[in-house]
């Protein structure tokens, strides 16, 4: 069986944040539910955009829509874990870019990799329901971080 492979750039993350695993994030296996991890990916993306004075509906005049998602689960996360998210913008094209995520936590002084993920984000015009180009100002700022 082939596995998802996510290749991270050899550089510092473009954005970092920490989110807690809440009781509502736990499933019947007593660990972080896969759908809740996806929600935490979204939350970290919103925090990144907000820190840069953007929203998902306005990055230099363009909105974003997600076109795919890959997640590679590596270890369980549990109630109260502080998940550290590292986000990397990569693979810019004229209409899209990828956002890579590395999610880790500390346990007994050891860094534990919880998951890796990749989301493809496409610039989108919600009025015309069509894709649009990545705004040049945004691309220039973030293409080569």
Steps between C-alpha positions, in 0.01 A plus 500: 500500500642840408518765769450874488836676476528865590836660429578802716729780388835521676431830674333652801120489505317802357262502797474316832222471755388274783151359552368280781322169457160557660258246643275554194793394277521150652332199338398158633862382464582758768729694266476793257236424237611528137224749413602716796860507379371635168309769692822589686682530165236748393527691828879530466460626141251767612742607775784526247295711260378720782857557624581623150186723488315271255189284511400201290274739310759771444864453421580809299148485351480125427327234708621146564333165446649165595544257212660204675621369833750232593568396858761260626424399858816405689405475870198541720420830668314509829285730709703798618786453253640831382536456125768711337420579136767597247359631171691532172378666179634317193439410136358830377336493157310778327175400678596295804752406765548224753496539875698233685448428869721323752325432831698398808461484875740457792475191720742444786738752346497324162356649182235267354384535139120475495422560132606659175256652254477676166217722383479644150347848505363655183422867458128533439243763417185413694291746297572335164572155649824475302867470578715808479869578509709513814540872571851603401559694823420188705708275276800734518479515881452130567634305201858514626473519877 
